């Protein structure tokens, strides 16, 4: 009986299987590390806010009238209560907390702004009312400067009480 001695070596298929197994492990580790580095390399975005910078309102000098305000005549007689805004009445700007009231070229919130009227600035109502954009609009004219006129929302106007002295 011829018995061939057994070779004590590693079978070639075992070597191929071990190499394939090692490649699969290395490939899996590569994919895991690559996905983690891709997550850490994504740029951290900070929220961006759109901001419109508005210039601060400038103070409009209020000139003290040197002459007396006109006294009401028979043509100015009104049956409206004294605290109601109406054409011919004198009003002052109130309630803007120092920001000023936008006096517009036309009635409405989308109309062009002519100038800012500051709190306590006095005007005469020359036209109106016009209801638009949820407000009642009145056309106002400055007492001493006729070029300072524009449409203002009634909620920021307060009627001035004019008193005349009795001789």
FIKOLZA-1660 file (N, C-alpha, C; in steps of 0.1 Angstrom, whole numbers, plus 5000, padded with zeros to 4 digits):
% residues 167
   i   px   py   pz ch aa at
   1 5008 4988 5000  A  X  N
   1 5000 5000 5000  A  X CA
   1 5008 5012 5000  A  X  C
   2 5006 5018 4990  A  X  N
   2 5013 5030 4989  A  X CA
   2 5004 5042 4994  A  X  C
   3 5008 5047 5004  A  X  N
   3 5001 5058 5010  A  X CA
   3 5010 5070 5008  A  X  C
   4 5004 5079 5001  A  X  N
   4 5011 5092 4999  A  X CA
   4 5010 5100 5012  A  X  C
   5 5021 5105 5015  A  X  N
   5 5021 5113 5027  A  X CA
   5 5013 5126 5024  A  X  C
   6 5005 5130 5034  A  X  N
   6 4997 5142 5033  A  X CA
   6 5006 5154 5034  A  X  C
   7 5003 5163 5025  A  X  N
   7 5010 5175 5025  A  X CA
   7 5004 5184 5035  A  X  C
   8 5011 5190 5043  A  X  N
   8 5006 5199 5053  A  X CA
   8 5007 5214 5048  A  X  C
   9 4999 5217 5038  A  X  N
   9 4999 5230 5033  A  X CA
   9 4984 5236 5033  A  X  C
  10 4983 5248 5029  A  X  N
  10 4970 5255 5029  A  X CA
  10 4965 5253 5015  A  X  C
  11 4952 5249 5015  A  X  N
  11 4945 5247 5002  A  X CA
  11 4944 5260 4995  A  X  C
  12 4946 5260 4982  A  X  N
  12 4945 5273 4974  A  X CA
  12 4932 5279 4975  A  X  C
  13 4921 5272 4975  A  X  N
  13 4908 5278 4976  A  X CA
  13 4906 5285 4989  A  X  C
  14 4912 5280 5000  A  X  N
  14 4911 5287 5013  A  X CA
  14 4918 5301 5012  A  X  C
  15 4929 5301 5005  A  X  N
  15 4937 5314 5003  A  X CA
  15 4928 5324 4995  A  X  C
  16 4922 5319 4985  A  X  N
  16 4913 5328 4977  A  X CA
  16 4901 5333 4985  A  X  C
  17 4895 5324 4993  A  X  N
  17 4884 5328 5002  A  X CA
  17 4888 5338 5012  A  X  C
  18 4900 5336 5018  A  X  N
  18 4905 5346 5028  A  X CA
  18 4908 5359 5022  A  X  C
  19 4913 5360 5009  A  X  N
  19 4916 5373 5003  A  X CA
  19 4903 5380 4999  A  X  C
  20 4893 5372 4995  A  X  N
  20 4880 5378 4991  A  X CA
  20 4874 5384 5004  A  X  C
  21 4874 5376 5015  A  X  N
  21 4868 5381 5028  A  X CA
  21 4875 5393 5033  A  X  C
  22 4889 5394 5032  A  X  N
  22 4896 5405 5036  A  X CA
  22 4892 5418 5027  A  X  C
  23 4891 5416 5014  A  X  N
  23 4887 5427 5005  A  X CA
  23 4873 5432 5009  A  X  C
  24 4864 5423 5012  A  X  N
  24 4850 5427 5016  A  X CA
  24 4851 5435 5029  A  X  C
  25 4859 5431 5039  A  X  N
  25 4860 5438 5051  A  X CA
  25 4866 5452 5049  A  X  C
  26 4877 5453 5041  A  X  N
  26 4883 5466 5038  A  X CA
  26 4874 5475 5031  A  X  C
  27 4866 5470 5021  A  X  N
  27 4857 5478 5014  A  X CA
  27 4846 5483 5023  A  X  C
  28 4840 5475 5032  A  X  N
  28 4830 5479 5041  A  X CA
  28 4835 5490 5050  A  X  C
  29 4847 5488 5056  A  X  N
  29 4853 5498 5064  A  X CA
  29 4855 5511 5057  A  X  C
  30 4859 5511 5044  A  X  N
  30 4862 5523 5036  A  X CA
  30 4848 5530 5034  A  X  C
  31 4838 5523 5031  A  X  N
  31 4825 5529 5029  A  X CA
  31 4820 5536 5042  A  X  C
  32 4821 5530 5053  A  X  N
  32 4817 5535 5066  A  X CA
  32 4825 5548 5069  A  X  C
  33 4838 5548 5068  A  X  N
  33 4846 5560 5071  A  X CA
  33 4844 5571 5060  A  X  C
  34 4841 5567 5048  A  X  N
  34 4839 5577 5038  A  X CA
  34 4826 5585 5040  A  X  C
  35 4815 5577 5045  A  X  N
  35 4802 5584 5047  A  X CA
  35 4803 5593 5060  A  X  C
  36 4811 5589 5070  A  X  N
  36 4813 5597 5082  A  X CA
  36 4821 5610 5078  A  X  C
  37 4831 5609 5070  A  X  N
  37 4839 5621 5067  A  X CA
  37 4831 5630 5058  A  X  C
  38 4822 5624 5049  A  X  N
  38 4813 5633 5041  A  X CA
  38 4804 5641 5049  A  X  C
  39 4798 5635 5060  A  X  N
  39 4789 5642 5069  A  X CA
  39 4796 5653 5076  A  X  C
  40 4808 5651 5080  A  X  N
  40 4816 5661 5088  A  X CA
  40 4821 5672 5079  A  X  C
  41 4822 5669 5066  A  X  N
  41 4827 5679 5057  A  X CA
  41 4816 5688 5051  A  X  C
  42 4804 5685 5053  A  X  N
  42 4793 5694 5048  A  X CA
  42 4794 5707 5055  A  X  C
  43 4794 5718 5047  A  X  N
  43 4795 5731 5054  A  X CA
  43 4784 5734 5063  A  X  C
  44 4787 5740 5074  A  X  N
  44 4777 5744 5084  A  X CA
  44 4771 5757 5079  A  X  C
  45 4758 5757 5075  A  X  N
  45 4752 5769 5070  A  X CA
  45 4746 5777 5082  A  X  C
  46 4748 5790 5082  A  X  N
  46 4742 5798 5091  A  X CA
  46 4730 5805 5085  A  X  C
  47 4719 5807 5093  A  X  N
  47 4708 5813 5086  A  X CA
  47 4711 5827 5082  A  X  C
  48 4705 5830 5070  A  X  N
  48 4707 5843 5065  A  X CA
  48 4694 5851 5065  A  X  C
  49 4694 5863 5070  A  X  N
  49 4683 5871 5071  A  X CA
  49 4683 5882 5061  A  X  C
  50 4672 5885 5055  A  X  N
  50 4671 5897 5046  A  X CA
  50 4668 5908 5054  A  X  C
  51 4675 5919 5053  A  X  N
  51 4673 5931 5062  A  X CA
  51 4673 5943 5053  A  X  C
  52 4664 5952 5055  A  X  N
  52 4664 5964 5048  A  X CA
  52 4667 5975 5058  A  X  C
  53 4677 5982 5055  A  X  N
  53 4682 5993 5064  A  X CA
  53 4675 6006 5060  A  X  C
  54 4668 6011 5069  A  X  N
  54 4661 6024 5067  A  X CA
  54 4669 6035 5074  A  X  C
  55 4670 6046 5067  A  X  N
  55 4677 6057 5074  A  X CA
  55 4669 6062 5086  A  X  C
  56 4675 6067 5096  A  X  N
  56 4668 6072 5108  A  X CA
  56 4661 6085 5104  A  X  C
  57 4649 6088 5109  A  X  N
  57 4642 6100 5105  A  X CA
  57 4650 6112 5111  A  X  C
  58 4650 6122 5103  A  X  N
  58 4657 6135 5108  A  X CA
  58 4646 6143 5114  A  X  C
  59 4650 6152 5123  A  X  N
  59 4641 6160 5130  A  X CA
  59 4637 6172 5120  A  X  C
  60 4624 6174 5119  A  X  N
  60 4619 6185 5111  A  X CA
  60 4617 6197 5120  A  X  C
  61 4624 6208 5118  A  X  N
  61 4622 6219 5127  A  X CA
  61 4608 6224 5126  A  X  C
  62 4603 6227 5138  A  X  N
  62 4589 6232 5139  A  X CA
  62 4590 6247 5141  A  X  C
  63 4585 6254 5132  A  X  N
  63 4586 6269 5133  A  X CA
  63 4574 6274 5141  A  X  C
  64 4576 6283 5149  A  X  N
  64 4565 6289 5157  A  X CA
  64 4559 6299 5148  A  X  C
  65 4546 6298 5147  A  X  N
  65 4539 6308 5138  A  X CA
  65 4540 6322 5145  A  X  C
  66 4543 6332 5136  A  X  N
  66 4545 6346 5141  A  X CA
  66 4531 6353 5141  A  X  C
  67 4522 6348 5133  A  X  N
  67 4509 6354 5132  A  X CA
  67 4498 6345 5138  A  X  C
  68 4488 6351 5141  A  X  N
  68 4477 6343 5147  A  X CA
  68 4470 6334 5137  A  X  C
  69 4466 6322 5142  A  X  N
  69 4459 6313 5133  A  X CA
  69 4446 6320 5129  A  X  C
  70 4441 6317 5117  A  X  N
  70 4428 6323 5113  A  X CA
  70 4417 6319 5122  A  X  C
  71 4408 6329 5126  A  X  N
  71 4397 6326 5134  A  X CA
  71 4386 6321 5126  A  X  C
  72 4378 6312 5131  A  X  N
  72 4366 6307 5124  A  X CA
  72 4357 6318 5120  A  X  C
  73 4352 6317 5108  A  X  N
  73 4342 6327 5103  A  X CA
  73 4329 6319 5101  A  X  C
  74 4319 6326 5097  A  X  N
  74 4306 6319 5094  A  X CA
  74 4307 6308 5084  A  X  C
  75 4316 6309 5074  A  X  N
  75 4318 6299 5064  A  X CA
  75 4324 6286 5070  A  X  C
  76 4331 6288 5082  A  X  N
  76 4338 6276 5088  A  X CA
  76 4329 6269 5098  A  X  C
  77 4317 6273 5100  A  X  N
  77 4307 6267 5109  A  X CA
  77 4305 6253 5105  A  X  C
  78 4306 6244 5115  A  X  N
  78 4304 6230 5112  A  X CA
  78 4295 6224 5122  A  X  C
  79 4287 6214 5117  A  X  N
  79 4277 6208 5126  A  X CA
  79 4284 6195 5132  A  X  C
  80 4296 6192 5128  A  X  N
  80 4303 6180 5134  A  X CA
  80 4308 6183 5148  A  X  C
  81 4309 6172 5156  A  X  N
  81 4315 6174 5169  A  X CA
  81 4330 6180 5168  A  X  C
  82 4335 6187 5178  A  X  N
  82 4348 6193 5177  A  X CA
  82 4360 6184 5175  A  X  C
  83 4358 6171 5179  A  X  N
  83 4370 6162 5179  A  X CA
  83 4370 6153 5166  A  X  C
  84 4362 6156 5156  A  X  N
  84 4361 6148 5144  A  X CA
  84 4369 6155 5133  A  X  C
  85 4377 6147 5126  A  X  N
  85 4385 6152 5115  A  X CA
  85 4376 6155 5103  A  X  C
  86 4378 6167 5098  A  X  N
  86 4370 6172 5086  A  X CA
  86 4378 6182 5078  A  X  C
  87 4374 6184 5066  A  X  N
  87 4380 6194 5058  A  X CA
  87 4379 6208 5064  A  X  C
  88 4390 6215 5065  A  X  N
  88 4390 6229 5071  A  X CA
  88 4395 6228 5085  A  X  C
  89 4395 6217 5092  A  X  N
  89 4400 6216 5105  A  X CA
  89 4415 6215 5106  A  X  C
  90 4420 6219 5118  A  X  N
  90 4434 6218 5120  A  X CA
  90 4437 6206 5129  A  X  C
  91 4448 6199 5125  A  X  N
  91 4451 6187 5132  A  X CA
  91 4466 6187 5135  A  X  C
  92 4470 6178 5145  A  X  N
  92 4484 6176 5147  A  X CA
  92 4487 6161 5146  A  X  C
  93 4500 6158 5144  A  X  N
  93 4504 6144 5143  A  X CA
  93 4506 6138 5157  A  X  C
  94 4501 6126 5159  A  X  N
  94 4502 6120 5172  A  X CA
  94 4505 6105 5171  A  X  C
  95 4510 6098 5181  A  X  N
  95 4511 6084 5181  A  X CA
  95 4522 6077 5173  A  X  C
  96 4532 6084 5168  A  X  N
  96 4542 6078 5160  A  X CA
  96 4554 6074 5169  A  X  C
  97 4555 6077 5181  A  X  N
  97 4566 6074 5191  A  X CA
  97 4579 6079 5185  A  X  C
  98 4579 6090 5179  A  X  N
  98 4591 6096 5174  A  X CA
  98 4596 6092 5161  A  X  C
  99 4589 6082 5154  A  X  N
  99 4593 6077 5141  A  X CA
  99 4588 6086 5130  A  X  C
 100 4578 6094 5132  A  X  N
 100 4572 6103 5122  A  X CA
 100 4561 6096 5114  A  X  C
 101 4553 6104 5108  A  X  N
 101 4542 6100 5100  A  X CA
 101 4545 6102 5085  A  X  C
 102 4544 6091 5077  A  X  N
 102 4547 6092 5063  A  X CA
 102 4535 6100 5056  A  X  C
 103 4539 6111 5051  A  X  N
 103 4529 6119 5043  A  X CA
 103 4531 6116 5028  A  X  C
 104 4521 6110 5022  A  X  N
 104 4522 6104 5009  A  X CA
 104 4516 6113 4998  A  X  C
 105 4520 6110 4986  A  X  N
 105 4516 6118 4974  A  X CA
 105 4501 6115 4971  A  X  C
 106 4497 6103 4974  A  X  N
 106 4483 6099 4972  A  X CA
 106 4478 6091 4984  A  X  C
 107 4465 6089 4985  A  X  N
 107 4460 6081 4996  A  X CA
 107 4463 6067 4993  A  X  C
 108 4468 6060 5003  A  X  N
 108 4471 6045 5002  A  X CA
 108 4485 6042 5007  A  X  C
 109 4487 6030 5012  A  X  N
 109 4500 6026 5018  A  X CA
 109 4511 6024 5007  A  X  C
 110 4507 6022 4994  A  X  N
 110 4517 6020 4984  A  X CA
 110 4521 6033 4977  A  X  C
 111 4515 6044 4980  A  X  N
 111 4518 6056 4974  A  X CA
 111 4532 6061 4978  A  X  C
 112 4538 6069 4970  A  X  N
 112 4552 6075 4973  A  X CA
 112 4551 6084 4985  A  X  C
 113 4561 6083 4993  A  X  N
 113 4562 6092 5005  A  X CA
 113 4568 6105 5002  A  X  C
 114 4561 6116 5005  A  X  N
 114 4566 6130 5002  A  X CA
 114 4576 6134 5013  A  X  C
 115 4573 6132 5026  A  X  N
 115 4581 6136 5037  A  X CA
 115 4576 6130 5049  A  X  C
 116 4583 6131 5060  A  X  N
 116 4579 6126 5073  A  X CA
 116 4575 6138 5082  A  X  C
 117 4563 6137 5087  A  X  N
 117 4558 6147 5097  A  X CA
 117 4560 6141 5111  A  X  C
 118 4566 6149 5119  A  X  N
 118 4569 6145 5133  A  X CA
 118 4558 6147 5142  A  X  C
 119 4558 6141 5154  A  X  N
 119 4547 6142 5164  A  X CA
 119 4546 6157 5168  A  X  C
 120 4533 6161 5170  A  X  N
 120 4529 6175 5173  A  X CA
 120 4531 6185 5162  A  X  C
 121 4534 6181 5150  A  X  N
 121 4534 6190 5139  A  X CA
 121 4520 6193 5134  A  X  C
 122 4517 6205 5132  A  X  N
 122 4503 6209 5129  A  X CA
 122 4500 6211 5114  A  X  C
 123 4488 6207 5109  A  X  N
 123 4484 6208 5095  A  X CA
 123 4470 6212 5094  A  X  C
 124 4466 6216 5082  A  X  N
 124 4452 6219 5079  A  X CA
 124 4447 6209 5070  A  X  C
 125 4435 6203 5072  A  X  N
 125 4429 6193 5063  A  X CA
 125 4423 6201 5051  A  X  C
 126 4428 6197 5039  A  X  N
 126 4423 6204 5027  A  X CA
 126 4415 6195 5018  A  X  C
 127 4415 6182 5020  A  X  N
 127 4408 6173 5012  A  X CA
 127 4406 6159 5019  A  X  C
 128 4396 6152 5015  A  X  N
 128 4393 6139 5020  A  X CA
 128 4379 6138 5025  A  X  C
 129 4375 6127 5030  A  X  N
 129 4383 6115 5033  A  X CA
 129 4383 6105 5021  A  X  C
 130 4393 6097 5021  A  X  N
 130 4394 6086 5011  A  X CA
 130 4397 6073 5019  A  X  C
 131 4389 6063 5017  A  X  N
 131 4391 6050 5024  A  X CA
 131 4399 6041 5015  A  X  C
 132 4411 6037 5020  A  X  N
 132 4419 6028 5012  A  X CA
 132 4429 6021 5021  A  X  C
 133 4431 6008 5018  A  X  N
 133 4441 6000 5025  A  X CA
 133 4438 5999 5040  A  X  C
 134 4425 5999 5044  A  X  N
 134 4422 5998 5058  A  X CA
 134 4423 6011 5066  A  X  C
 135 4426 6022 5060  A  X  N
 135 4427 6035 5067  A  X CA
 135 4418 6045 5060  A  X  C
 136 4415 6055 5068  A  X  N
 136 4408 6067 5062  A  X CA
 136 4419 6078 5061  A  X  C
 137 4420 6083 5048  A  X  N
 137 4431 6092 5045  A  X CA
 137 4426 6106 5043  A  X  C
 138 4434 6116 5048  A  X  N
 138 4431 6130 5047  A  X CA
 138 4443 6137 5041  A  X  C
 139 4440 6147 5032  A  X  N
 139 4450 6155 5025  A  X CA
 139 4453 6167 5035  A  X  C
 140 4465 6167 5040  A  X  N
 140 4469 6177 5049  A  X CA
 140 4480 6187 5043  A  X  C
 141 4479 6199 5048  A  X  N
 141 4489 6210 5043  A  X CA
 141 4494 6217 5055  A  X  C
 142 4508 6219 5055  A  X  N
 142 4514 6226 5066  A  X CA
 142 4509 6240 5067  A  X  C
 143 4509 6245 5080  A  X  N
 143 4504 6258 5082  A  X CA
 143 4512 6269 5075  A  X  C
 144 4525 6269 5076  A  X  N
 144 4534 6279 5071  A  X CA
 144 4541 6276 5058  A  X  C
 145 4541 6264 5054  A  X  N
 145 4548 6260 5042  A  X CA
 145 4539 6251 5033  A  X  C
 146 4533 6258 5023  A  X  N
 146 4523 6251 5015  A  X CA
 146 4528 6240 5007  A  X  C
 147 4542 6239 5005  A  X  N
 147 4548 6228 4997  A  X CA
 147 4548 6216 5006  A  X  C
 148 4547 6217 5019  A  X  N
 148 4546 6204 5027  A  X CA
 148 4532 6200 5029  A  X  C
 149 4528 6192 5019  A  X  N
 149 4514 6186 5019  A  X CA
 149 4515 6172 5015  A  X  C
 150 4505 6164 5020  A  X  N
 150 4504 6150 5017  A  X CA
 150 4493 6143 5023  A  X  C
 151 4490 6131 5020  A  X  N
 151 4479 6123 5025  A  X CA
 151 4484 6116 5038  A  X  C
 152 4476 6116 5048  A  X  N
 152 4479 6110 5061  A  X CA
 152 4468 6101 5066  A  X  C
 153 4471 6091 5073  A  X  N
 153 4461 6082 5079  A  X CA
 153 4455 6089 5091  A  X  C
 154 4441 6088 5092  A  X  N
 154 4434 6095 5102  A  X CA
 154 4438 6090 5116  A  X  C
 155 4442 6078 5118  A  X  N
 155 4445 6072 5131  A  X CA
 155 4457 6079 5138  A  X  C
 156 4465 6087 5130  A  X  N
 156 4476 6094 5135  A  X CA
 156 4474 6109 5136  A  X  C
 157 4462 6113 5134  A  X  N
 157 4458 6128 5135  A  X CA
 157 4449 6130 5146  A  X  C
 158 4451 6142 5153  A  X  N
 158 4443 6146 5164  A  X CA
 158 4438 6160 5161  A  X  C
 159 4426 6163 5162  A  X  N
 159 4420 6176 5159  A  X CA
 159 4424 6186 5170  A  X  C
 160 4429 6198 5166  A  X  N
 160 4433 6208 5175  A  X CA
 160 4421 6217 5178  A  X  C
 161 4419 6220 5190  A  X  N
 161 4408 6229 5194  A  X CA
 161 4414 6244 5194  A  X  C
 162 4408 6251 5186  A  X  N
 162 4412 6265 5184  A  X CA
 162 4402 6274 5193  A  X  C
 163 4408 6282 5201  A  X  N
 163 4399 6290 5210  A  X CA
 163 4402 6305 5206  A  X  C
 164 4392 6312 5205  A  X  N
 164 4394 6327 5202  A  X CA
 164 4391 6335 5215  A  X  C
 165 4398 6345 5217  A  X  N
 165 4395 6353 5229  A  X CA
 165 4383 6363 5226  A  X  C
 166 4376 6364 5237  A  X  N
 166 4364 6373 5236  A  X CA
 166 4368 6387 5240  A  X  C
 167 4365 6398 5232  A  X  N
 167 4369 6411 5236  A  X CA
 167 4361 6416 5248  A  X  C
% end
